[in-house]
C-alpha cells in the first residue's frame, strides 16, 4: 500500500515536470500569422515598451593639442617644396584698396582769365618785342628811336599775324618824325588746302601828314605756294576801301589789294623776310599806295631768345596832298622773342 502510494506520487511528479517543459517550449515558438496580425493592429501604447539595451560607456575624447596651426603650416613639408607665391588672402588684401579706392590725380589748374590761353586755347603764341636807337652829335644833335613788336599764332582753323611799330626822330631838339603803323591780318584755313580767306587791316598815323589817321580794310583770297620750315611764300588778292580821317578827301574810297609775303630761312641762325602790299584805286589806277617791309634777322647765341634785326620799311602814297609821298625808315634793332 505504501509502495503503491509512493509510485503514484512519483508518477504525478513526472507528469507535472513534463507539462511545465512543454509550456516553456510553446512560449519560445513564434506566434501564428493570425496572432501576429492581431498584435500589429493592437495600440502600441498598450504594448509594453521594450527595455532598451544598456549602451556601452562612451570613451572620453582626447584633449585638443594647443599647438598653433599657423606655425605648423608655415613650416615646409619634406614631401612638397614651399610655394614662392604669397597666400591668396594677402593678394586679395593688396588688391582691394586699389579697386575700392583708386587714386584720382588732382586736376591741373587752368589758365587765368587775363591770359590769352584762357580765351584762345592752349596753342602757343609767337611773340616778339624790338627796340632800336640811333643818334649823332656834332654840328647837330640827332636822336632816332624805333620800338615795336609782333604777335603771331597758327591753329588748325586759322592764322593770325599782327605787328606794331613807332618811329620818332629829334634833330637839334625839334621833332622831325613821329609816326606809327598797326597791321592786322587773319587767314581762315581749310585743312591741307593751300587756299585761304583773309581779312586785312592797316592803320597808319603820321603827325606830319595831311591827315590824322589813314585806315584801310580788305577781304580776299590767298594761296600758299610754299609752307615748309625753310621757305614760305604766299600771294593774296582782294578788295576793300581806304579812308583818310581829317584829310582833304575824308571818305571811304574803294580800292583793290594785291600782296606777297616771303620768308626764307638762310641758315639755322639767319632769316630773311619780305612783305609787299599794293593798293590801287578802282576808279583811278594811277592813284595807289605801295607798302613794303624788308628785314634780315640774325639769331644771337647769348641770350638764346635774342636776335639782331636789320629793317627797312617804306610807305609810298601817290595822293599825298602836297607832302613827301615816301615815308622811309631803316634801322638796326634788338629783337626779343618768346
Backbone bond lengths (Angstrom), bond angles and torsions (degrees), N, CA, C in turn:
res aa  C-N    CA-C-N  psi(-1)  N-CA   C-N-CA  omega(-1)  CA-C   N-CA-C  phi
1 X - - - 1.426 - - 1.496 109.44 -
2 X 1.320 115.55 -47.38 1.439 120.03 176.54 1.507 109.23 -62.96
3 X 1.338 117.63 -40.02 1.460 119.79 -179.42 1.491 109.91 -64.75
4 X 1.296 119.58 -38.02 1.462 123.02 179.65 1.493 110.80 -65.66
5 X 1.312 120.20 -41.38 1.471 124.26 179.00 1.505 110.16 -64.54
6 X 1.315 117.66 -42.42 1.473 120.06 179.76 1.497 110.69 -64.41
7 X 1.302 115.49 -40.23 1.469 118.38 179.81 1.506 111.01 -64.40
8 X 1.326 115.83 -39.03 1.478 120.50 179.40 1.508 111.08 -63.22
9 X 1.338 118.55 -44.43 1.471 122.58 179.67 1.533 110.90 -63.28
10 X 1.339 115.43 -39.93 1.459 118.92 -179.71 1.508 110.49 -65.54
11 X 1.326 117.35 -38.93 1.454 121.24 179.39 1.520 111.04 -66.77
12 X 1.331 115.97 -39.77 1.478 120.14 179.13 1.509 110.46 -64.46
13 X 1.332 117.24 -39.16 1.470 119.98 179.61 1.516 110.82 -65.26
14 X 1.322 116.82 -39.05 1.478 119.02 179.23 1.523 111.74 -65.08
15 X 1.339 115.99 -40.86 1.469 119.67 178.90 1.537 111.77 -63.50
16 X 1.333 115.48 -40.51 1.470 119.79 -179.37 1.527 110.79 -65.31
17 X 1.321 113.86 -39.47 1.478 117.27 179.78 1.509 111.19 -66.85
18 X 1.332 115.86 -41.96 1.469 119.25 179.48 1.505 111.19 -64.91
19 X 1.325 118.94 -37.24 1.474 122.39 179.58 1.525 111.43 -67.28
20 X 1.313 116.68 -39.12 1.477 120.21 179.70 1.524 111.16 -66.55
21 X 1.271 120.07 -44.54 1.481 122.66 178.72 1.504 112.28 -64.23
22 X 1.362 117.00 -36.24 1.464 119.08 177.97 1.520 111.46 -66.78
23 X 1.321 116.42 -36.32 1.482 120.23 178.47 1.523 110.85 -64.80
24 X 1.338 117.09 -40.41 1.481 119.28 179.15 1.522 111.28 -65.44
25 X 1.336 118.00 -36.28 1.460 120.51 178.51 1.511 110.20 -65.35
26 X 1.325 115.95 -37.45 1.473 119.62 178.62 1.514 110.67 -62.42
27 X 1.366 118.31 -39.60 1.485 120.79 -180.00 1.540 111.09 -65.15
28 X 1.339 117.80 -32.41 1.474 119.48 -177.54 1.526 112.37 -74.40
29 X 1.325 120.06 -21.56 1.459 122.12 -177.40 1.530 109.99 -72.56
30 X 1.367 118.82 147.13 1.479 120.33 177.32 1.503 110.37 -67.69
31 X 1.307 117.34 150.85 1.462 120.00 -177.98 1.515 109.36 -69.11
32 X 1.273 118.13 152.07 1.461 121.75 177.99 1.521 110.76 -66.51
33 X 1.382 118.15 164.91 1.487 120.86 -177.56 1.507 112.59 -57.32
34 X 1.287 120.66 -39.74 1.458 121.70 -179.40 1.512 109.95 -62.55
35 X 1.381 116.35 -43.06 1.462 119.47 -179.15 1.530 110.53 -69.40
36 X 1.361 118.01 -34.30 1.477 120.14 179.18 1.505 111.01 -66.12
37 X 1.359 117.75 -40.32 1.465 120.09 178.11 1.494 111.07 -65.27
38 X 1.336 115.65 -38.06 1.466 119.30 179.36 1.501 110.47 -65.10
39 X 1.322 116.36 -41.09 1.472 119.46 179.77 1.524 110.48 -65.55
40 X 1.367 118.22 -38.39 1.473 120.77 -179.72 1.499 111.74 -67.00
41 X 1.375 117.76 -34.16 1.458 120.70 -179.28 1.499 111.99 -80.74
42 X 1.262 117.47 -10.66 1.464 119.77 -178.79 1.519 109.37 -70.79
43 X 1.336 118.89 157.32 1.475 125.82 179.09 1.511 108.87 -67.22
44 X 1.322 117.32 125.74 1.466 118.30 -179.35 1.494 112.31 -62.68
45 X 1.351 116.37 -27.93 1.463 117.89 -178.81 1.505 111.35 -66.26
46 X 1.392 117.30 -29.74 1.448 120.10 -178.25 1.521 111.86 -78.02
47 X 1.391 115.82 -21.13 1.453 118.07 -179.55 1.503 109.37 -76.24
48 X 1.261 116.68 147.07 1.466 118.48 178.65 1.524 110.44 -70.58
49 X 1.352 116.47 134.43 1.469 121.75 -179.42 1.506 109.85 -67.09
50 X 1.339 116.07 136.23 1.465 117.82 179.69 1.514 110.42 -69.16
51 X 1.252 112.00 145.17 1.468 118.07 -179.30 1.519 108.59 -76.85
52 X 1.360 118.74 119.94 1.488 119.65 -178.28 1.501 110.64 -65.97
53 X 1.299 113.03 142.19 1.468 118.35 178.60 1.510 109.22 -72.17
54 X 1.260 116.50 140.96 1.483 118.96 -179.10 1.535 110.66 -65.72
55 X 1.411 115.03 129.81 1.476 120.55 -179.78 1.520 109.74 -82.36
56 X 1.315 114.63 144.35 1.471 116.70 178.23 1.523 110.45 -69.30
57 X 1.259 116.45 147.76 1.470 122.20 -178.43 1.528 110.01 -62.02
58 X 1.387 114.56 128.72 1.483 119.55 -178.83 1.508 110.56 -68.69
59 X 1.321 113.02 138.58 1.452 117.22 179.01 1.521 110.08 -77.21
60 X 1.268 117.49 140.90 1.462 121.79 -179.96 1.533 109.90 -70.31
61 X 1.397 113.68 131.60 1.483 118.98 179.53 1.503 110.07 -70.54
62 X 1.293 116.77 139.67 1.479 117.94 -179.89 1.527 110.44 -66.76
63 X 1.284 115.89 145.87 1.475 121.85 -179.01 1.531 109.91 -65.45
64 X 1.382 118.78 136.68 1.485 120.43 -179.13 1.511 110.87 -66.00
65 X 1.328 113.54 146.58 1.448 118.28 178.56 1.524 110.02 -75.26
66 X 1.298 117.53 146.03 1.465 123.68 -176.11 1.517 112.32 -91.17
67 X 1.342 118.31 11.27 1.467 120.13 -178.46 1.524 109.69 -71.45
68 X 1.356 119.07 139.12 1.475 123.80 -177.75 1.518 109.50 -73.30
69 X 1.373 117.44 124.72 1.473 118.62 -179.59 1.516 112.41 -66.81
70 X 1.364 116.60 -30.16 1.476 117.90 -177.90 1.508 110.86 -64.07
71 X 1.358 114.64 -39.17 1.460 117.87 -179.91 1.508 111.23 -67.67
72 X 1.363 116.11 -37.49 1.457 119.39 -179.69 1.521 111.02 -67.91
73 X 1.382 115.41 -39.97 1.463 117.80 -178.71 1.510 112.28 -71.85
74 X 1.355 116.20 -24.27 1.463 118.76 -178.86 1.514 111.92 -70.84
75 X 1.341 116.75 -25.64 1.458 119.15 -179.43 1.521 109.69 -77.22
76 X 1.317 118.38 126.51 1.471 119.44 179.79 1.519 110.82 -70.36
77 X 1.338 114.62 142.14 1.462 120.47 178.18 1.519 109.27 -81.48
78 X 1.329 114.14 159.68 1.456 119.80 -179.62 1.509 111.54 -74.04
79 X 1.336 117.38 -25.13 1.453 120.49 -176.50 1.527 111.51 -83.36
80 X 1.364 119.46 -35.12 1.475 122.54 -173.80 1.520 108.97 -118.59
81 X 1.339 119.61 126.97 1.477 121.01 -179.60 1.522 110.42 -69.11
82 X 1.321 116.80 150.62 1.475 119.61 -179.26 1.519 110.77 -67.02
83 X 1.355 116.95 144.31 1.461 123.51 -179.96 1.518 109.84 -82.14
84 X 1.334 116.59 138.12 1.458 122.09 179.24 1.515 112.39 -85.83
85 X 1.342 119.24 -13.00 1.459 121.77 -179.53 1.520 109.66 -83.39
86 X 1.330 117.52 144.04 1.470 119.40 177.20 1.512 110.76 -68.97
87 X 1.311 117.47 157.19 1.469 120.48 179.33 1.517 111.24 -58.25
88 X 1.340 114.79 157.03 1.463 120.63 179.91 1.513 110.97 -62.08
89 X 1.338 117.27 -35.33 1.462 119.76 -179.17 1.519 110.80 -62.97
90 X 1.366 116.73 -40.80 1.460 118.60 179.96 1.521 111.20 -67.77
91 X 1.356 117.87 -38.88 1.459 119.35 177.55 1.511 111.17 -62.77
92 X 1.307 117.69 -43.34 1.458 120.66 179.26 1.505 110.78 -62.72
93 X 1.334 116.33 -40.66 1.467 118.90 -179.43 1.515 111.48 -66.09
94 X 1.364 117.19 -31.34 1.462 119.13 178.67 1.517 112.53 -76.45
95 X 1.326 116.77 -31.97 1.458 119.74 -176.46 1.513 113.39 -84.25
96 X 1.298 118.90 -27.25 1.466 121.26 -175.82 1.515 112.24 -60.92
97 X 1.355 121.01 -45.42 1.472 118.72 180.00 1.521 113.13 -62.05
98 X 1.365 118.15 -32.87 1.450 119.10 -179.95 1.515 111.50 -72.19
99 X 1.325 117.89 -30.97 1.458 120.85 -178.95 1.523 110.98 -82.36
100 X 1.306 116.25 -43.73 1.461 119.71 -175.77 1.512 111.20 -76.66
101 X 1.337 117.53 -40.38 1.457 121.34 -177.04 1.532 109.01 -125.93
102 X 1.351 118.16 76.14 1.468 119.39 178.72 1.515 110.94 -69.33
103 X 1.316 115.34 146.87 1.460 120.08 179.63 1.523 109.30 -77.11
104 X 1.317 117.48 124.08 1.458 123.95 -179.00 1.521 108.54 -103.71
105 X 1.350 118.88 119.59 1.472 119.13 179.97 1.515 111.30 -67.31
106 X 1.307 115.25 143.89 1.452 120.18 179.17 1.526 109.99 -72.01
107 X 1.348 117.59 134.89 1.469 119.43 -179.92 1.519 111.67 -65.75
108 X 1.335 114.72 141.26 1.454 119.51 179.06 1.527 109.99 -72.11
109 X 1.309 117.31 142.85 1.468 119.02 179.60 1.516 110.95 -64.93
110 X 1.334 115.79 135.22 1.448 120.95 -179.61 1.515 112.37 -78.64
111 X 1.323 116.72 171.82 1.466 119.70 179.96 1.520 111.61 -68.26
112 X 1.307 115.90 151.68 1.458 121.92 178.74 1.530 110.15 -78.01
113 X 1.322 116.07 158.93 1.460 121.21 -174.91 1.523 112.63 -65.58
114 X 1.333 117.32 -23.66 1.464 119.49 -177.02 1.529 112.73 -88.52
115 X 1.333 118.31 3.67 1.460 121.18 177.66 1.532 109.84 -99.96
116 X 1.340 118.83 148.00 1.473 120.54 179.14 1.521 113.27 -60.93
117 X 1.346 117.37 -28.29 1.465 119.90 -179.61 1.519 111.91 -62.86
118 X 1.331 117.67 -32.00 1.463 121.38 -179.86 1.530 110.91 -62.89
119 X 1.327 118.01 -35.33 1.461 122.12 -175.11 1.526 112.87 -97.12
120 X 1.313 117.99 -30.31 1.455 120.06 -171.40 1.518 113.96 -116.99
121 X 1.354 118.99 3.91 1.452 120.13 177.23 1.514 112.69 95.17
122 X 1.357 115.64 175.07 1.468 119.88 -173.51 1.526 115.10 -81.94
123 X 1.335 118.85 0.37 1.463 119.11 179.68 1.525 110.26 -61.43
124 X 1.329 118.27 131.59 1.469 119.73 -175.32 1.522 112.04 -66.54
125 X 1.321 114.42 154.54 1.458 122.88 178.25 1.523 109.09 -104.84
126 X 1.322 115.23 145.19 1.462 122.08 174.19 1.523 107.28 -105.99
127 X 1.310 116.61 110.57 1.459 121.42 -175.99 1.523 109.89 -126.43
128 X 1.325 114.60 155.03 1.456 120.42 178.42 1.517 110.89 -158.51
129 X 1.324 115.47 148.89 1.464 122.96 178.20 1.520 107.86 -127.82
130 X 1.339 116.02 135.12 1.458 120.38 -176.78 1.529 110.05 -128.45
131 X 1.341 114.58 151.14 1.464 120.56 179.56 1.519 108.76 -152.05
132 X 1.343 114.66 136.52 1.456 120.94 178.65 1.517 110.86 -137.85
133 X 1.319 115.61 147.91 1.467 121.80 -177.57 1.523 108.60 -139.08
134 X 1.341 115.04 133.27 1.458 120.67 179.75 1.529 108.35 -142.80
135 X 1.317 116.62 134.51 1.459 119.92 -178.93 1.507 111.83 -152.46
136 X 1.316 115.23 161.44 1.463 121.87 177.31 1.520 108.45 -147.83
137 X 1.346 115.35 151.90 1.461 120.87 -178.93 1.527 108.65 -143.55
138 X 1.304 117.11 141.49 1.465 122.05 -178.23 1.501 108.42 160.54
139 X 1.336 114.94 -116.07 1.461 118.61 175.74 1.519 111.08 -64.49
140 X 1.337 114.96 -24.04 1.459 120.26 176.70 1.515 109.62 -150.95
141 X 1.310 115.30 147.75 1.463 120.60 178.98 1.528 109.06 -98.60
142 X 1.320 115.02 127.22 1.466 120.86 -179.58 1.524 108.95 -132.31
143 X 1.310 115.08 137.24 1.468 121.01 178.07 1.525 108.20 -140.67
144 X 1.318 114.75 123.54 1.464 121.01 179.32 1.524 109.26 -123.13
145 X 1.302 115.30 137.95 1.468 121.24 177.51 1.526 109.32 -131.06
146 X 1.302 113.93 148.43 1.468 121.05 174.82 1.521 107.76 -140.98
147 X 1.298 115.61 130.05 1.464 121.91 179.43 1.525 108.37 -137.11
148 X 1.300 115.08 146.93 1.463 118.76 -179.69 1.511 111.44 -175.82
149 X 1.305 114.32 -167.84 1.458 120.85 179.90 1.511 110.48 -177.84
150 X 1.298 115.50 174.05 1.465 120.92 179.39 1.521 109.37 -142.24
151 X 1.328 114.35 162.23 1.464 122.58 178.63 1.519 107.43 -143.63
152 X 1.351 116.32 121.20 1.456 121.39 -178.17 1.526 109.70 -131.65
153 X 1.321 113.61 150.98 1.468 118.97 178.05 1.524 109.00 -162.09
154 X 1.338 115.85 136.21 1.456 121.44 -179.94 1.513 109.58 -130.74
155 X 1.348 115.69 129.40 1.456 122.69 176.75 1.529 108.50 -124.66
156 X 1.326 115.84 -174.46 1.460 119.81 177.73 1.524 112.05 -70.41
157 X 1.325 117.24 -21.36 1.465 120.77 -176.46 1.518 114.26 -101.23
158 X 1.336 118.35 -24.41 1.452 118.62 -176.25 1.515 112.80 -165.27
159 X 1.333 114.12 172.44 1.463 121.94 -179.06 1.522 108.55 -135.35
160 X 1.320 116.06 128.11 1.460 123.01 -179.42 1.522 109.22 -111.23
161 X 1.343 115.12 136.39 1.467 121.08 178.81 1.523 107.40 -144.46
162 X 1.311 116.51 112.57 1.458 121.15 179.89 1.523 109.54 -137.72
163 X 1.326 115.93 146.76 1.464 121.34 -178.34 1.526 109.11 -148.14
164 X 1.333 114.63 157.15 1.461 121.98 -179.02 1.522 108.53 -147.49
165 X 1.320 116.29 137.79 1.461 119.28 174.56 1.532 108.75 -147.04
166 X 1.333 114.99 158.67 1.468 122.88 179.43 1.520 108.83 -139.54
167 X 1.329 116.69 133.75 1.466 123.61 179.19 1.533 109.05 -119.31
168 X 1.327 113.90 139.18 1.464 119.28 177.22 1.528 108.78 -147.96
169 X 1.335 115.16 135.45 1.465 120.99 -178.56 1.527 109.08 -135.67
170 X 1.334 114.53 137.38 1.465 121.86 174.75 1.524 108.85 -124.54
171 X 1.325 115.13 137.95 1.463 120.98 178.29 1.526 108.28 -131.81
172 X 1.327 115.73 120.42 1.469 122.36 -177.21 1.528 111.63 53.52
173 X 1.332 115.21 38.86 1.450 120.36 176.62 1.509 115.08 84.20
174 X 1.330 118.30 -5.84 1.458 121.51 179.82 1.533 109.79 -107.97
175 X 1.319 114.83 139.67 1.461 120.36 -179.99 1.519 109.53 -77.25
176 X 1.307 115.34 128.29 1.466 121.21 179.31 1.530 112.95 -115.39
177 X 1.310 117.90 -13.47 1.471 121.00 179.66 1.522 109.70 -149.69
178 X 1.321 114.69 135.15 1.465 120.50 176.41 1.527 107.40 -158.89
179 X 1.315 117.05 100.50 1.459 121.03 -179.72 1.523 109.94 -146.60
180 X 1.314 114.47 162.17 1.469 121.70 -179.63 1.521 108.69 -150.64
181 X 1.341 115.21 150.48 1.463 120.35 179.36 1.521 109.75 -138.98
182 X 1.328 114.88 137.87 1.467 122.70 177.59 1.520 108.41 -122.68
183 X 1.323 116.18 123.05 1.468 122.62 177.49 1.526 109.04 -114.21
184 X 1.326 114.82 133.72 1.467 120.91 178.17 1.520 107.79 -136.69
185 X 1.339 115.25 129.37 1.462 120.33 177.88 1.525 109.09 -145.74
186 X 1.348 113.71 137.59 1.465 120.29 176.72 1.522 108.33 -133.00
187 X 1.337 116.07 129.06 1.464 123.05 178.49 1.520 109.32 -111.49
188 X 1.336 116.29 129.89 1.463 121.55 172.96 1.525 108.37 -88.51
189 X 1.329 116.22 124.48 1.460 121.90 -177.41 1.521 110.60 -96.55
190 X 1.325 116.26 154.65 1.467 122.73 -179.67 1.527 108.99 -127.47
191 X 1.326 114.81 70.89 1.453 119.93 179.18 1.521 111.42 63.86
192 X 1.340 115.71 -128.98 1.463 121.09 -179.47 1.528 112.88 -90.86
193 X 1.325 117.54 4.99 1.459 120.24 179.53 1.527 110.59 -69.99
194 X 1.345 118.71 140.98 1.471 120.40 177.70 1.523 113.02 -76.26
195 X 1.330 118.88 -9.53 1.458 122.23 -179.06 1.525 110.34 -84.08
196 X 1.330 114.55 144.60 1.464 121.33 178.54 1.524 109.26 -140.36
197 X 1.321 115.18 159.59 1.464 123.04 167.20 1.518 107.43 -110.77
198 X 1.321 117.29 138.93 1.458 118.90 -173.82 1.527 111.16 -135.03
199 X 1.322 113.38 156.33 1.467 123.17 170.64 1.519 107.16 -124.72
200 X 1.336 115.92 131.81 1.459 121.25 -175.37 1.528 109.62 -129.24
201 X 1.330 115.02 137.81 1.462 121.00 176.90 1.526 108.99 -140.37
202 X 1.336 115.67 132.78 1.460 122.35 176.08 1.523 108.68 -129.95
203 X 1.325 114.09 129.81 1.469 120.72 177.39 1.527 107.65 -123.47
204 X 1.344 115.28 129.96 1.467 120.26 -175.97 1.526 108.96 -129.63
205 X 1.339 114.32 130.35 1.470 121.16 177.06 1.518 108.69 -120.43
206 X 1.345 115.26 134.46 1.468 121.01 177.50 1.530 107.59 -145.72
207 X 1.302 113.92 120.84 1.462 118.92 -177.30 1.523 112.13 -67.03
208 X 1.314 118.45 -24.86 1.453 121.84 -174.13 1.529 112.32 -108.79
209 X 1.320 117.23 23.39 1.455 122.15 173.38 1.534 109.51 -102.05
210 X 1.339 115.71 172.61 1.465 120.94 -177.66 1.532 111.95 -84.35
211 X 1.318 118.62 12.82 1.473 122.52 177.94 1.519 108.42 -138.69
212 X 1.307 115.54 164.84 1.462 120.35 178.41 1.530 111.76 -87.08
213 X 1.337 115.87 -43.54 1.468 120.87 -177.91 1.516 108.61 -151.56
214 X 1.318 116.01 134.14 1.461 122.46 175.53 1.527 108.27 -111.17
215 X 1.337 116.00 127.76 1.469 120.72 -177.54 1.520 109.38 -136.47
216 X 1.322 115.68 135.72 1.457 121.28 175.34 1.522 109.71 -133.33
217 X 1.328 116.53 146.22 1.467 123.96 176.79 1.518 107.42 -128.13
218 X 1.339 115.89 140.81 1.460 120.86 -176.53 1.519 109.98 -143.48
219 X 1.318 115.23 147.62 1.460 123.96 172.91 1.519 108.27 -127.73
220 X 1.337 116.51 145.86 1.452 118.38 179.47 1.511 112.47 -177.53
221 X 1.326 114.81 -166.33 1.464 122.31 -179.75 1.519 108.46 -116.58
222 X 1.312 114.89 149.21 1.459 121.37 178.09 1.513 110.81 -127.20
223 X 1.311 115.58 157.31 1.466 121.25 178.49 1.522 108.55 -135.88
224 X 1.341 115.64 126.39 1.459 122.40 -178.43 1.524 108.44 -96.52
225 X 1.343 115.57 105.52 1.465 119.53 179.75 1.527 111.08 -74.20
226 X 1.322 116.63 -43.66 1.465 121.80 179.79 1.526 107.75 -133.62
227 X 1.317 114.39 137.02 1.467 120.13 177.99 1.528 108.64 -143.67
228 X 1.324 115.93 60.72 1.465 122.25 179.44 1.520 109.32 -108.40
229 X 1.329 114.91 176.04 1.464 119.00 -179.81 1.524 112.22 -69.62
230 X 1.340 117.02 -30.33 1.464 119.22 -175.82 1.523 113.73 -97.68
231 X 1.321 118.38 -18.59 1.463 120.50 179.96 1.528 109.61 -148.68
232 X 1.332 114.75 138.85 1.463 122.50 176.01 1.522 107.55 -136.86
233 X 1.333 116.26 130.11 1.458 121.67 -179.64 1.521 108.74 -142.13
234 X 1.345 116.15 125.91 1.456 121.47 -177.96 1.521 109.32 -140.60
235 X 1.344 115.28 143.66 1.459 123.01 174.85 1.520 108.94 -118.29
236 X 1.328 115.88 152.31 1.461 120.87 -179.85 1.517 109.32 -140.53
237 X 1.331 115.51 148.69 1.455 122.17 -179.86 1.522 107.78 -145.62
238 X 1.349 115.10 125.17 1.450 118.21 -177.43 1.511 111.97 -159.31
239 X 1.321 114.52 -165.36 1.455 121.20 -178.18 1.512 108.95 -147.18
240 X 1.332 115.59 158.10 1.457 119.82 -179.33 1.511 110.84 -174.39
241 X 1.322 115.26 -147.63 1.461 120.85 -178.10 1.518 109.19 -153.00
242 X 1.332 115.95 158.34 1.455 122.82 178.88 1.526 108.80 -132.05
243 X 1.330 113.56 148.98 1.471 119.42 176.18 1.518 108.78 -142.58
244 X 1.345 115.02 134.33 1.461 121.93 177.18 1.525 107.86 -105.98
245 X 1.333 114.55 99.04 1.459 119.58 -178.18 1.533 109.58 -69.81
246 X 1.342 115.65 130.67 1.465 120.93 -178.85 1.504 114.21 79.28
247 X 1.334 119.00 7.16 1.456 122.23 -178.89 1.516 111.94 -94.09
248 X 1.320 114.67 -174.06 1.462 120.49 178.91 1.522 110.43 -66.93
249 X 1.319 117.29 -37.83 1.465 122.47 -179.71 1.526 108.47 -114.17
250 X 1.307 115.29 79.89 1.471 121.51 -175.60 1.529 109.58 -87.34
251 X 1.318 116.42 75.82 1.462 122.36 179.24 1.528 108.57 -159.06
252 X 1.345 115.53 163.84 1.455 120.37 178.70 1.526 109.42 -78.72
253 X 1.321 116.09 126.10 1.462 122.89 -177.93 1.523 108.22 -115.85
254 X 1.365 118.97 122.86 1.468 120.25 179.26 1.527 111.39 -66.29
255 X 1.318 115.06 143.16 1.461 120.35 179.78 1.520 109.85 -151.47
256 X 1.312 116.49 157.33 1.464 123.14 173.82 1.523 108.78 -93.45
257 X 1.307 114.43 170.08 1.470 118.94 -179.41 1.522 109.61 -147.54
258 X 1.320 115.41 130.84 1.456 122.38 173.77 1.514 108.95 -134.72
259 X 1.323 116.65 135.92 1.458 119.07 -174.28 1.508 113.26 -141.93
260 X 1.323 114.60 159.55 1.464 123.53 177.32 1.521 107.86 -138.28
261 X 1.326 115.24 136.93 1.466 121.29 177.97 1.528 107.65 -134.00
262 X 1.326 115.24 119.38 1.470 121.09 -175.28 1.519 108.55 -128.93
263 X 1.335 114.90 129.87 1.469 121.94 176.42 1.524 108.21 -131.34
264 X 1.333 115.99 122.33 1.460 121.78 -176.49 1.523 109.41 -124.94
265 X 1.336 115.60 126.59 1.456 120.78 176.20 1.523 108.23 -91.65
266 X 1.338 116.30 108.69 1.462 121.02 -176.96 1.525 110.98 -75.07
267 X 1.303 117.14 -43.95 1.464 123.03 178.07 1.524 107.66 -150.04
268 X 1.327 115.19 -173.38 1.459 118.63 179.99 1.525 112.39 -65.45
269 X 1.315 117.83 -20.76 1.466 120.96 -176.30 1.523 113.68 -118.87
270 X 1.349 119.02 0.93 1.463 121.10 -176.62 1.526 110.16 -129.52
271 X 1.343 114.88 137.54 1.460 121.70 -179.16 1.526 109.23 -138.50
272 X 1.328 115.18 137.96 1.465 121.72 178.19 1.525 108.74 -114.94
273 X 1.356 116.91 134.79 1.459 122.84 -179.93 1.525 109.33 -129.55
274 X 1.335 115.31 138.88 1.463 121.68 176.24 1.529 108.40 -140.93
275 X 1.328 115.13 131.33 1.459 121.28 -179.45 1.524 108.63 -135.47
276 X 1.341 115.98 131.99 1.459 121.51 -177.08 1.526 108.96 -138.84
277 X 1.351 116.54 129.76 1.466 122.97 177.50 1.528 108.78 -128.27
278 X 1.329 114.54 132.24 1.474 122.23 -178.18 1.526 108.21 -120.34
279 X 1.372 116.00 126.63 1.462 121.95 -175.26 1.534 109.34 -126.99
280 X 1.331 119.87 90.37 1.471 121.22 174.39 1.539 110.29 -90.42
281 X 1.341 116.06 146.47 1.459 120.13 176.10 1.528 109.23 -74.36
282 X 1.348 114.85 142.83 1.452 118.80 179.42 1.531 111.19 -66.84
283 X 1.323 117.37 -36.22 1.468 119.05 -177.55 1.508 113.89 -81.19
284 X 1.321 119.08 -23.97 1.462 122.83 -177.62 1.527 108.26 -146.45
285 X 1.331 116.79 102.03 1.464 120.93 -177.30 1.521 112.38 -69.44
286 X 1.348 117.80 -16.19 1.459 119.95 177.07 1.530 111.79 -76.82
287 X 1.306 117.33 -13.02 1.466 121.88 176.24 1.530 107.25 -101.57
288 X 1.292 116.72 114.78 1.463 120.33 -174.29 1.522 109.47 -152.72
289 X 1.307 114.01 168.82 1.471 122.81 173.41 1.518 108.01 -127.60
290 X 1.328 115.29 147.18 1.461 122.00 179.42 1.525 107.84 -135.40
291 X 1.339 115.52 116.52 1.469 121.78 -177.25 1.525 107.82 -116.70
292 X 1.329 116.52 122.50 1.470 121.98 -178.53 1.521 109.89 -128.26
293 X 1.318 113.97 148.06 1.471 121.01 -179.63 1.526 107.50 -146.17
294 X 1.336 116.28 118.06 1.463 122.39 -178.70 1.524 108.20 -125.35
295 X 1.335 116.32 136.73 1.470 120.08 -179.77 1.520 109.99 -147.48
296 X 1.318 113.48 156.21 1.474 122.16 177.43 1.520 106.84 -136.64
297 X 1.340 115.57 122.87 1.459 121.17 -175.19 1.523 109.90 -114.97
298 X 1.339 114.62 135.93 1.466 122.13 175.98 1.525 107.43 -122.17
299 X 1.312 115.97 117.20 1.458 120.29 -178.99 1.526 110.25 -75.57
300 X 1.333 115.41 132.03 1.458 121.05 179.51 1.523 109.89 -88.62
301 X 1.336 115.21 151.92 1.466 119.55 -179.61 1.521 111.63 -74.91
302 X 1.306 117.07 -36.85 1.461 121.19 179.87 1.524 109.46 -137.61
303 X 1.323 117.39 125.84 1.465 127.68 -11.64 1.524 111.18 -71.00
304 X 1.322 115.66 158.64 1.460 120.77 -170.24 1.522 112.99 -69.63
305 X 1.320 119.09 -21.22 1.462 121.53 -177.46 1.528 112.46 -99.84
306 X 1.315 117.95 21.21 1.460 122.71 -178.17 1.522 109.83 -118.00
307 X 1.338 115.03 140.05 1.464 121.01 179.00 1.523 109.41 -132.67
308 X 1.319 114.05 153.38 1.461 121.82 172.92 1.527 107.16 -97.80
309 X 1.342 116.68 125.66 1.461 121.28 -172.84 1.524 110.36 -121.56
310 X 1.335 115.92 129.02 1.465 123.27 172.01 1.527 106.94 -105.27
311 X 1.329 116.58 123.25 1.457 120.61 -171.34 1.524 110.92 -127.45
312 X 1.338 114.40 143.17 1.461 122.42 174.90 1.526 107.96 -139.09
313 X 1.333 116.55 119.20 1.460 122.14 179.11 1.530 108.78 -125.20
314 X 1.328 114.82 144.14 1.467 120.06 178.80 1.525 108.57 -146.08
315 X 1.315 114.89 136.12 1.464 122.06 176.78 1.529 107.70 -125.75
316 X 1.325 115.74 115.35 1.466 121.47 -178.89 1.524 108.77 -112.01
317 X 1.355 115.17 131.90 1.466 122.22 179.21 1.523 107.72 -130.50
318 X 1.333 116.34 114.07 1.469 119.76 -178.85 1.521 112.19 -68.67
319 X 1.306 117.27 -23.37 1.464 121.56 178.71 1.527 108.01 -108.28
320 X 1.348 116.14 74.73 1.465 121.71 -174.48 1.521 113.38 -96.07
321 X 1.330 118.20 -0.16 1.469 122.49 176.89 1.526 111.58 58.54
322 X 1.330 117.11 47.07 1.448 121.98 174.41 1.508 115.74 85.31
323 X 1.307 119.19 -0.26 1.465 122.94 178.83 1.530 108.03 -101.71
324 X 1.328 116.52 159.04 1.463 120.99 179.05 1.533 109.60 -52.79
325 X 1.342 118.99 122.43 1.467 120.39 -176.18 1.526 113.46 -71.08
326 X 1.302 118.78 -17.95 1.465 122.12 -178.51 1.529 110.01 -97.85
327 X 1.295 114.13 140.42 1.466 121.54 170.89 1.525 106.38 -132.23
328 X 1.327 116.09 98.55 1.462 122.33 -171.65 1.519 109.97 -113.84
329 X 1.331 114.58 137.26 1.463 121.12 177.03 1.522 108.78 -137.65
330 X 1.310 116.60 130.79 1.468 122.46 173.64 1.526 107.10 -129.21
331 X 1.309 115.57 139.47 1.465 119.65 -171.94 1.516 110.12 -158.48
332 X 1.324 113.64 161.37 1.467 123.16 172.95 1.523 106.54 -117.51
333 X 1.325 115.67 126.99 1.461 119.91 -172.11 1.522 110.87 -132.36
334 X 1.317 114.38 161.44 1.464 122.58 167.65 1.525 107.99 -102.79
335 X 1.317 115.28 129.92 1.462 121.41 -176.50 1.522 109.08 -115.42
336 X 1.321 115.46 121.46 1.469 121.14 176.21 1.525 108.46 -101.88
337 X 1.316 116.61 122.00 1.459 122.13 -179.49 1.514 109.95 -106.91
338 X 1.321 113.63 153.13 1.463 120.03 175.97 1.513 109.76 -127.09
